[in-house]
Structures are given as structure tokens and as C-alpha cells.
Amino acid sequence: MSTALDALARRSLVQIRLDREHYRGVGFVIAPGLVVTNAHVAEEGIQVWYGGEPHECTVRRYPAERANGSEWPWPDLAELAVPTLEADPVLLGPPFTGAGDIEGLGEVRVPTFDLAYVATGPERLEPITKRLVVSITGDGLIGLGGGTLDLGMSGSPVIDMRSGRVRGVVKSAAWAQAQVQYGAKVPTGGWMIPLTGSHTPASWFESNAAANPPGNRWRLVAADAERVQQELFRRTEPPAEITPANLLDPDTGVTPFEPMAELDELLDWCRTEGRTVVRLVSATSGTGKNRVAHELCDRLRGEGWAAGILRPSFRDAGWLRTLAQALERELQVCVVVDDAEHRGPDVAAILREVSDALDAAPAGLRLTARVVLLSRNDPDRFEEEFLSIDIDDDEFARWIRSVQKSPILLPQMLPDAPAVLSRAWRAFASRLGMATEAEPLWPRDISARTTLDLYAIAVDEVLSALPGYEQDHRGSMDPLETIRRHQLRYWSRRLRDADYQLRAPPPKPVTRPKAGSGPVHISLITAEAWLLVPTLVASTDEAPFRQVMTRAALALGAPGLDEIDTLLKLYPVAADRRPAALTPDRLAEIVFRHVCRDLDEFTLCALLAAVLVGEGADVHLGLRLICRSRADPDTAGDAAHDRIDAALTTLLAEYPRELLPALTRVCGEVPHMAPLVKLLTVAAEESELDVLPLVEEHLPDDGRGLSPLAVVVLRRLADATAGNDDHSLFRRVSWWRRLSLHQYHLDRDEALNTNQDAINECRVLQARGERHAATFARLHGDRALFLLRQVQAQRARQEGNGPIGDALINGEIAVRAYEKLGRENETALADVLHNQDILYSVRKRSRQALQYGRRALRLYGENGPRRSRAAAHSQVAEDLDGLGRVDEALVDSNQSVAILTDLFREAPSAYATDLVRALGQRAYIQLHKGTGDRREGKPGATALLVDARKDLVRADQILRRWSPVHEPGLEIFLRRVGVVLEKHLDRMR
């Protein structure tokens, strides 16, 4: 960075002269036509010389006049307006605000002119750079030592090497004041006038910022952008060799990129100044998330950003320090996190660093950070699970919501499939050296569901025209299945070229015979299993990978252990020359399911044990592929699912300590995991007790489909925790509380009993000292919630209002306790207040209910959980309608519908029922208001009734198409509102 900064700074230096013969000092450009120097240098009649040419200037000094003494008074600065000057400006740092900014300034560099050549005239420029250190401070000046600053160097810029920015102006020392030792002058250094907010015009910083937009050369050099890019992100390089699979790999850049509105939206978001930091890109497998991410990063890097996809091995405090330094130096940074649903701790660490950087940034510093999360899961899982489970700090979760932009949902398949296929075919054919004049005629009804399918069809057409490949009859076959077959043929050819003989029936274990005595026999099933090993392991170190291969060789029975070196050399390699994993993910999942179907159960278990257990294994990576293969709803009924279940059952029994916690974590991150959760539940019941704390670390408080497992683990831990000391009591209380939440999630009646046990023991803890107030508040809030469900269930069965008094009492206890705990528990307090709103509404105490509901909404604010805010608005609308304040009720009902519409757009099946209820409520309120307005002769009554009908029609459509369960009660309500509505509309006709 030092050399590059010196070169940049020298292009900004000017000489200050009275004329060609009389040199005065140095100046530097801070904006077009604006030069800074010392006031004592800027005498009347001076000229600015740059590139051997003089320029007239207008001088303005600070202060305007010299005092009686010989020295120019503080701050001894001047600005020169030079309209004809064309030179690059330096980059100023933020103004000094106090002594704390000066302390630890450390090394500085002073670009200036070699005075030995100045006297010869302005034509010969010999720029030099002085390296100095801050030595002393006093009288507003900063002392510079460790070198010499001669008379004539005044006005030179001082660059702080921590930030790479100009922080001050030189005021050189006089030789007359230098000490003399042994007949020689001792270097005395000089002084620096710091650029502060008090004595430096604000216009200097404003003009300089405008002259140095984000991404310009000085900013990039000051931020050491090239080093940052290398340290934060892996370099994307073309593959070392082309295989059928990596033609579709988004990391290689071979797959063509199709223009997308979603990419333009991401780019606009990144380029627009604003405080939003987080953006979620959600899409199913095969829709092109990674390809969009690579294109986004390529475009941003071209504009001077540090941008890339987070490395899978991120667990490094040094990485976070580099990120913080880059932001501090105003480098624009975009971090893309792939598989974000699996990387909650990573995302939290990055966002925490960004939050701290934004808080610590001085005024005027422009920090630009963008974090793009790629996820297969619905966007609501990010908000409902990441923010409520991985982020246990309510204040931090609220900050994340405040800087989170609305999610982007990628379409499953690009429009105009034939045109996309043609462009993809030409790109692949060109990459493989084929002529592209005559391309296939694509049918209009192409059997593809995703963009990846389109690319797979194009790859198949190209490969089928090459020697050594065959064209499969696709029919209804998954297009990725054809690529799997091409990849297996490619791998088989490599094995045959290395003197392996492939055959269908599995051979007996063999080793390579002596030279010349024949080939090594290996089954095609075993060959495909070997092809999958780098994907299940993906180790970056050769030694651990060899260990896994050795275990895999023993598991598969062929080839022999002495064949490891041969196989390792045959693997397709990535750009870094390591064995390449199969990509994209869907292709790897297809290959894995084939291996599961074809290998016998014993061999499959041994293979999975080899890649999941032991040194070199990446258990989470391997389990992620296994779980995704098992969870794919499109492959329901696949025989591979049963084989996966059987193998995991065996492995969990043999290796519970290694696999039970890891599989729990992955199952909590991947949807549709109910079958595997059943296996985990059985394993947890049978495992040793000391394994359960390892599992408990990965259990959420509720939700995520892990509740059956959580009930077993938490009950066993609580039952095994004896003793009445504070530590044992608190552990039991914590486990009982979480257990009750999971029981409630599973609709089990024992949730109330477990909750009561926790409350009783928490009272004991509180009696021993004023502690655990937050736990006490949570327990009573939980109890109010559990009792509320009983109230609603009994009302639905027309059995009265149930234990409503008990629920209200527990809610009031929780409210008072949360109020004492302060701001960090605002969201939890808002949840309890919302429950109280519902309970008081059931009691027909609408005014009191409304007070609680309004207060809950104030606490949720604009950045509270969206589902909770929607529910609170809906309940407040009900309260207002009950009080006859229909106009206000309609406002809150509109808010609820708006929030749920956004959520429904992101995850239709998850929010269909909620949205239908909100639409039904709004239709009812519109009916109420429309009939009242009609009686009073107000205009717009008919429009309200027509809008109500539209809401009912939309609600019916959503309910029929998207509701995951039958909702007879909701259907009856909508029908009743519709009947009354139609009667009123008929009368108006």
C-alpha cells in the first residue's frame, strides 16, 4: 500500500512559487481547482506550478492576517482556488475530534519535493517521501520525529498509514533551531497541523468527499482493496478441466448468465446509500441463486467493491478484523453467504461486526456494507427462526430487522425457455470447441421445472454430439439425471484408461495384480460411490482426505488400499487442484440417491461411516447432503429414502456421540425432516446420558420440527438432574421451561404441569436472592399463553371461557416482571401484552384490551417480528370494531393485511391461513362500516361493500389453493359474512 499511495500522492503535489526563480513551499490538491498549503507559504502574488506550468490562484488564509510575531498564527493554513489546475486530489481522513484520535497515530508518510532540485526551477520535479513518526504533541501541533523536514517542505500532506488518508499539513522545523553535535546538524523533524473540525473549513471535507467517490483509485489503495479481497474471499478461477458436471457449476462461470430483474434490484440496493445491510435471496434448488450471486460480485468488483462468497471454512477472528478494517477505511464490502440456513453463527458474527463498525464510525465516514444471504428455505424461516433462535439478543435482533431489506424471490425458471436454451447451447458448445452454426430445434413444451433443468438439457445436447458420450432418451426423466449419466461415463472412461475394468455385478475385494497380469475389476456401483467421496468430504488438505479415502476403500471392498494414489490422481480437480466436489447440489443429491439404492445395506453403512466419522471427515457437510437428499418432496416414495433411514439408524446406534448432535443441528436447518427426527428421537431415548447435553445445544426453544426429539432430551436431562443447590435448580428450571414450550408446540396437555413445576422451583431460587427475574417473567408469560389456548379451545367447543382468570393473573405477573427488566425484553413484553389483549377481549372488556394491544404495537415498533405485528394489528382492529370505532378498526385491519400479504408472497403455504383470517376480518369491518355509512347517507358505502366482496373472493381462492390443513371454522365464518354482504348488495341494486 505504501508504494501505491506514494505514487498517488505525488500526482497531487504542487509547488508554490512567487515566480520561476523564487520557491516558497508545497501544496496539495484536495478537490478540482482547490489546493491546501500553509498560510505562511501563501504570500501575495504567488503562483501554483504543476507539471512545469504556472497557474494563477486566489488565496484565502486561516487566519487572514499575520500577527506581530514572525510566525503565522495558528492554524497557519490556506486554501488556493486554482480554476485552471487539473490534478488528482488526495483523500482526506475524517477530521480529528480530540487527543484520542492523535494518540497511537504511529507511522506517517510525507510526500514532498527534493529541495536539492527545487532551486534549478519548476521543470525538474523530484518527488520524495519522508517516513516519520508522531513523537510529541503540544500547542495544537503534532510533533513529527525520526527524520528531517527541511525548510521549504511546509505545506506537504501528512498521510496516516493506518487509514491511508491525509490527516494534516506539514509545518517544517527551522535549521536554525536544530541541535549541533560533533559539528553536524541533528534531524529535528518538524510539525504537523492536524485537520480538525474546529479550525478546518467543513467545505474542504465536503469537496474532497465529492471528488473521491466510493470505488475511486485512492480509496481502493487506502483500503488495501486487493489484499482485502484475497483475505475475505476465495478467488474464483476457471476449472482445471471441463467435466459434464462442472459445465453447470456456478463457480466456474461457464454457465451463461441471463439478465434478470432480480439482479438489477440487488445492484440498485448495493449502490444506493442507505442503512439497510441485509438482503435475503430465497429460491429452491436449481433456480440460479449462486449464479446471480457470482454475477453480482463480479459487477461490484468492477466498481471497486470487495465482494465475494464467504468461504465454507469461515471461523476466523482474523477474517472479522479484516472486515472491520475494510469498513473503517470506507471500502465498500458485499459478503454473500451461501446456504445461510446452515450458517446462523457465521451470519450473526458478520452482522455483529458490521453493527459495531456502524456504531463506532465517526461523523462523515461513509460505511457501506451489504450482506446477501442465499437460502433454499422460505424467507419466513429466516425471521421466525434465525432471529428468534440464533440471535438470543433481542436488541441485536431488532437492529437486524431495522437494516433488513425485503427478500428477493427468484423465479423457478427463466421465461422464454427456447431462447434460453439456444444461448446456453451456444455457450457450452463454444466452451468445448464445437461449431455453433447449426443448433437443435427446441420444442415449445420443454420438460423443465427450473433454470438448471434448461441448462442441463443444453449440456446434454452438446455432450451427446461429442465422441465418448451417448444421448439418453429423456422422456420424463429429470434433466439432471442425464448429466449424472454423462458424468458417470466420464468417470468410467478415466478409470478404464487407468486399467480398471468395470462390470455390473459387485466383484470380490481385489488389488491390482502385478504389471502386465491384467486389469483391476471394479463394479460400476463402486465406481459411482468413489465419484461421490470428494462431495461428502470436500477436505482442502490432502492428508485427511487420504485417510477418508482409505476408510472408504475398506468400506467398498475395492479397489485395494494400494490404489489410493491412483484414484486420487484420477479425480476431476477444482481450480485449486484439489479433488472437485460434484456441483450443483441437486446433481450431487441425485448421485447420492443412486448410490443408496444400488449399494447393499452393509456397504452403504460402512461407506457413510467412513466419510462421516473420523479424522478428515466434515460431518456437517456430509449430513447436509444426506438430509437434503432425504427431504426432497419430489422424490417421495423413492427406495433410497428407506435405505438412508436404515443406514442412519445403524450409524446413530454405533456413533451417537459423533452423529446425534450433528444430525440434530442439520435437521433443524432443513425443512421436511420429520422422518429423520423420528430416528433421532429413538436414538436419544437409547443413548447414554452424557451425549444429551451435546444434542441439547442444537435444540431451539420451540418449532423447527424438532419438538419430538426435544421432549425426550429435555425430560431425560431434567429427570437426571438431582439436588437442591442453586445450580441444579436453575438447570431444571431452564430445561422444564423449554420442555413445556415443546409440549405446547405439540399440543400436549402436560405443558401446563411442566410449566408449573418450573415456576415452583423458580420461586425457590428467587427466595434465596433477587435473581432470575427474566426467567420468572418468561415462565408466567408462557403460562398465560398456554392458558389462552385452553380458553380458545373451550370457546370453540362452546364450553365457556375456561381458565381465563388464571391466564390474566399470570399475564399481569409477567407484565410487571418484564417492565422491571427494561428495554432488552421489549419484544417479550409485547408478546405478553398481546396475549392480555386477547384475554380481555374474551372477557368483553374492550377498552382495557385496546390499551394492552396499543401498547404491544408501540413496543413492537416498525422492526418487531412481522407475524407478531400482524396479529397485534388484527386484535386491535377487533377491539376497535367492538367499541364502534369502525374507521380506526379498518386502519389496523389494513395494516395486518399488508404485513401478511408480504409474508404470504414469500411463503404462501406458511401464511395462507393467517392472510385468509385477516382478509375475512377486513371484509367484516368493511361490511360493518359500509352498512352504517349507507344508513347515514355517506358517500362511498357501495365501494366499501364491493371491496369487502373482493376480500372474500381472494380469501376463498387462497384458502382452497394454499391452506395446508382443512379450516372448516374459517370457511363457515367467510360464508356467513358473504351471505350478509350479498343481501346488502342486492338491496342496493
ABEGO torsion letter per residue (X at the ends): XAAAAAAAAAAABBBBBABAABBAEBBBBABBGBBBBBAAABBBGBBBBBGGBBBBBBBBBOBABBBABABBBOAGBBBBBBAABBBBBBBBBBBBAEAAAABGAEBBBBBBBBAAAAAAEAABBBBBBBBBBBABBEGGBBBBBGBBBBBGABGBBBBBAAAGBBABBBBBBBAAABBBBGGBBBBAEBBBBBBBAAABBAAAAAAAAAABBBGBAAAAAAAGAAAAAAAABBBBBBBABBBAAAAABAAAGABBBBBBAAAAAAAAAAABBEABABBBBBBBBGAGAAAAAAAAAAAAAAAGBBBEBBBAABABAAAAAAAAAAAAAGBBBBBBBBGAAAAAAAAAAAAAAAAAAAAABBBGBBBBBBBBBBBABBAAAAAAAAAAAABABAAAAAAAAAABBBBBBBBABBBGAAAAAAAAAAAAAAAAGBBAABBBBBBABBBBABAAAAAAAAAAAAAAABBGBBBBBAEABBAAAAAAAAAAAAAAAAAAAAGBBBBABBBBBBBBBBBGAEBBBBBAAAAAAAAAAAAAAGBABAAAAAAAAAAAAAAAGOBBAAAAAAAAAABBBBAAGBBBBBOBAAAAAAAAAAAAAABBAAAAAAAAAAAABEBGBBAAAAAAAAAAAAABAAABGBAAAAAAAAAAAAAAAABAAAAAAAAAAAAAABBGAAAAAAAAAAAAAABBAAAAAAAAAABBABEGGAAAAAAAAAAAAAAABBEABAAAAAAAAAAAAAAAAAAAAAGBAAAAAAAAAAAAAAAAAAAAEBBGAAAAAAAAAAAAAAAAAAAAAAAAAGAEAEBAAAAAAAAAAAAAAAAAAEAAAAAAAAAAAAAAAAAAAAAGBAAAAAAAAAAAAAAAEAABBAAAAAAAAAAAAAAAAAAGBAAAAAAAAAAAAAAAAAAAAABAAAAAAAAAAAAAAAAAAAAAAAAAAAAAGBBGAAAAAAAAAAAAAAAAAAAAAABABBBAAAAAAAAAAAAAAAAAAAAAX
